[in-house]
Amino acid sequence: MLGASGVGKTSLTCQFTTSEYICAYDTSLDEEFGQKTVSVMLDGREAELEIVDHPASEMSVESYCTTYNPDVFVVVYSVVDRKSLKVAEDILLFLWKGDYVASRGVILVGNKADLERKREVPMAVGRKLANSCGCKFIETSSGLDHNVDELLVGILAQVQLNPRRDKDRLRREKKQKVRMGSGRRILRHLLGIKRKSRSCENLLVL
């Protein structure tokens, strides 16, 4: 779990671990950060996920990546805090430059969607950012337990898709070696433009 302070990473993590409603805006939850294990059932198979949640002030994104080397990055921002979106954008840029987006699942999460009257970040803006970075996107509300289960299942699905992601990457690299990339292809790569558009909101597929 990555993102600015106060966006609800710990609230989401706590909600992952229980089917009961929790008061997501209870400030005492801020002391519940750390590593938690969650059991998830998908397609009749049970799996255990280890969710790593550290305060943004305690660990940089670079240290987080090298320390834990996670299978999936969940980058959270608050839809009522435009500054938190900029933090999320910077994190996504780091992950993209470090080739994590190509080799690992990355999900951009707009949390606190229940606070509609205070919204500063339209859903379309979050979706556009996810599309530009080639990652997945979902809006959640840990306060109303909205889309929390969908996010958790999506995290597991993206973990399970990593072997296919690696195969696709190797196949693309072989094609690039054969074709010796034209200037146009290089430009496409630098701008992050993808030839085939994929739904960023279907967390169950690549």
ChimeraX attribute file (.defattr): number of C-alpha atoms within 10 A of each C-alpha:
attribute: neighborCount
match mode: 1-to-1
recipient: residues
	/A:1	22
	/A:2	26
	/A:3	29
	/A:4	22
	/A:5	18
	/A:6	18
	/A:7	22
	/A:8	26
	/A:9	29
	/A:10	24
	/A:11	25
	/A:12	25
	/A:13	25
	/A:14	19
	/A:15	21
	/A:16	22
	/A:17	15
	/A:18	10
	/A:19	9
	/A:20	9
	/A:21	11
	/A:22	17
	/A:23	15
	/A:24	20
	/A:25	14
	/A:26	10
	/A:27	11
	/A:28	9
	/A:29	16
	/A:30	15
	/A:31	9
	/A:32	15
	/A:33	17
	/A:34	12
	/A:35	12
	/A:36	15
	/A:37	13
	/A:38	16
	/A:39	12
	/A:40	18
	/A:41	12
	/A:42	11
	/A:43	5
	/A:44	7
	/A:45	7
	/A:46	10
	/A:47	11
	/A:48	11
	/A:49	15
	/A:50	11
	/A:51	20
	/A:52	20
	/A:53	20
	/A:54	20
	/A:55	19
	/A:56	16
	/A:57	8
	/A:58	8
	/A:59	13
	/A:60	13
	/A:61	16
	/A:62	12
	/A:63	11
	/A:64	18
	/A:65	15
	/A:66	9
	/A:67	10
	/A:68	9
	/A:69	12
	/A:70	18
	/A:71	17
	/A:72	22
	/A:73	25
	/A:74	23
	/A:75	22
	/A:76	29
	/A:77	31
	/A:78	29
	/A:79	29
	/A:80	22
	/A:81	18
	/A:82	14
	/A:83	15
	/A:84	21
	/A:85	27
	/A:86	14
	/A:87	18
	/A:88	24
	/A:89	20
	/A:90	14
	/A:91	21
	/A:92	27
	/A:93	15
	/A:94	15
	/A:95	21
	/A:96	18
	/A:97	11
	/A:98	13
	/A:99	11
	/A:100	20
	/A:101	21
	/A:102	19
	/A:103	20
	/A:104	22
	/A:105	27
	/A:106	27
	/A:107	27
	/A:108	29
	/A:109	29
	/A:110	27
	/A:111	27
	/A:112	26
	/A:113	23
	/A:114	18
	/A:115	14
	/A:116	12
	/A:117	8
	/A:118	12
	/A:119	16
	/A:120	15
	/A:121	20
	/A:122	14
	/A:123	15
	/A:124	9
	/A:125	12
	/A:126	22
	/A:127	21
	/A:128	13
	/A:129	19
	/A:130	23
	/A:131	21
	/A:132	14
	/A:133	22
	/A:134	24
	/A:135	25
	/A:136	26
	/A:137	25
	/A:138	23
	/A:139	23
	/A:140	24
	/A:141	22
	/A:142	26
	/A:143	22
	/A:144	15
	/A:145	21
	/A:146	16
	/A:147	16
	/A:148	21
	/A:149	16
	/A:150	13
	/A:151	22
	/A:152	21
	/A:153	17
	/A:154	22
	/A:155	23
	/A:156	21
	/A:157	18
	/A:158	23
	/A:159	20
	/A:160	16
	/A:161	17
	/A:162	18
	/A:163	13
	/A:164	12
	/A:165	19
	/A:166	14
	/A:167	12
	/A:168	14
	/A:169	14
	/A:170	12
	/A:171	11
	/A:172	11
	/A:173	11
	/A:174	12
	/A:175	12
	/A:176	13
	/A:177	9
	/A:178	8
	/A:179	9
	/A:180	11
	/A:181	13
	/A:182	10
	/A:183	9
	/A:184	9
	/A:185	14
	/A:186	12
	/A:187	12
	/A:188	13
	/A:189	12
	/A:190	9
	/A:191	11
	/A:192	14
	/A:193	15
	/A:194	13
	/A:195	7
	/A:196	5
	/A:197	9
	/A:198	14
	/A:199	15
	/A:200	22
	/A:201	18
	/A:202	12
	/A:203	23
	/A:204	17
	/A:205	14
	/A:206	17
